[in-house]
Amino acid sequence: MLDRKVTVIGLGYIGLPTSAVLAQAGYTVSGIDINEDVVSSINRGEAHIVEPDLDQAVQRSVASKRLLAYTSPQPGDVYIICVPTPFHQDKSCPTPNLDFVLKAAQGIAPLLKAGDLIILESTSPVGTTQKIADVLKKQGVDLSTIYMAYCPERVLPGKIMIELVENDRVVGGLRLQDIDVGREFYKTFVKGRILTTTAATAEMCKLVENSYRDVNIAFANELSIVCDKIGVDVQELIQLANHHPRVNILQPGPGVGGHCIAVDPWFIVTQDPENTKIIRCAREVNLYKTQWVIKKIKAEADAFEKQKGYAPKIACLGLTYKPDVDDLRESPALEIALTLHQDGYSIIGVDPYVACHDILNVTQVYEPGAADIEVLLVKHSLFLKAQK
Ligand SMILES: NC(=O)c1ccc[n+]([C@@H]2O[C@H](COP(=O)([O-])OP(=O)(O)OC[C@H]3O[C@@H](n4cnc5c(N)ncnc54)[C@H](O)[C@@H]3O)[C@@H](O)[C@H]2O)c1
């Protein structure tokens, strides 16, 4: 198997670490990305994203010529699609945008030959693997000779290089032979268990995992709002409640961000709006929590101005969607800082992982006390250390 060439399409947070892990496992990998800057930086041996151990892995893989990046699809024996699956902005119910996935499939169609394996790793609505098969068929690909699998990625940013190898994987296929070939491929570099099923179940499995998280976080966020109103310390409450042997309440926060949990539940809601009341409601609660935090900060700032006679400078500590990553996608912290800025408040964004921002005044290093109001939005380790 290791003598097979792998082509990875999309070299972002998932595709680049996957390429480096495969190269280190002994595969020869062609990484494809439409972004020329991404391709050039990888070919210099540099990772364009922040992730522990990724830089060294990319450097070694490129130096040993096991990984080379290109801007156009290259022939391989195994194709892994890791492109974005965002949603179309529609306030009442955002719908999945499969343009990147379908374009990636169209791009490899002319390169396919008998025996090739195509794997979709992008988080996708149920039926997407079948859609790719339909696109390829339309382009004249003989599907009876090609294997197609869906294998969702469930890594935790910050631990991607470890979890890519150690996590259990779910491999789904349209036919039994797809499942077998997909499983054999993952077995060559994954230490976790390889669990197999249909493509549709594997697609739904990833969406359900993230919706489960969203619903549980929404519960904690709702509690935090209620407790604020009735004067109960939500942290103490959760700690006490979690002493019940069958209760495990998560931590509330300023909302839910990132490319996964804040997006994927909508893929289920779109597929059956009538029967997804809890999943939709959780999304709405988590979106509302961000607005609630904005209102609270504004109330503090307005009270400060009334008392002191001048408008406070507000430091928003943390802008990324979660601690210790550089990812700003769907970040509630960023939304809070941007909304306050747009509404005329004096904001300084502080984030050790964000060097600059188009709109916000941002600093990576902050001297405590430099602002009148400090709001801890993201628990970056550096902030927590400074507080001790
Ligand atoms: N980031 C995560 O933690 C995470 C975790 C699990 C699953 N996922 C899923 O994995 C998929 C990829 O996410 P990501 O975070 O790596 O996205 P990303 O935006 O970091 O990277 C995607 C890359 O694909 C490139 N691209 C887009 N269209 C292309 C095409 N036609 N050909 C070649 N390159 C193309 C983009 O330029 C970009 O560099 C998404 O479906 C996401 O939901 C992400």
The ligand as an ORCA input file, in Angstrom:
! r2SCAN-3c Opt
* xyz 0 1
  N     -10.363     22.462     10.972
  C     -10.817     21.457     11.696
  O     -10.529     21.353     12.879
  C     -11.694     20.377     11.107
  C     -11.976     19.242     11.882
  C     -12.750     18.223     11.330
  C     -13.264     18.376     10.030
  N     -12.987     19.515      9.300
  C     -13.532     19.589      7.952
  O     -12.484     19.423      7.010
  C     -12.735     20.193      5.839
  C     -11.559     21.108      5.581
  O     -11.453     22.000      6.674
  P     -10.154     22.863      6.935
  O     -10.321     23.413      8.308
  O      -8.943     22.081      6.609
  O     -10.359     24.014      5.833
  P      -9.298     25.133      5.407
  O     -10.093     26.285      4.933
  O      -8.283     25.324      6.496
  O      -8.533     24.482      4.172
  C      -9.118     24.166      2.974
  C      -8.120     24.436      1.848
  O      -8.709     23.965      0.629
  C      -8.305     24.832     -0.408
  N      -9.193     24.615     -1.557
  C     -10.464     25.012     -1.755
  N     -10.946     24.530     -2.921
  C      -9.952     23.809     -3.479
  C      -9.836     23.051     -4.685
  N     -10.847     22.935     -5.548
  N      -8.659     22.439     -4.941
  C      -7.621     22.543     -4.086
  N      -7.677     23.240     -2.921
  C      -8.834     23.850     -2.617
  C      -8.350     26.213      0.219
  O      -7.546     27.135     -0.482
  C      -7.827     25.919      1.641
  O      -6.415     26.118      1.737
  C     -14.041     20.938      6.107
  O     -15.106     20.214      5.583
  C     -14.120     20.945      7.622
  O     -15.456     21.049      8.072
  C     -12.202     20.495      9.812
*
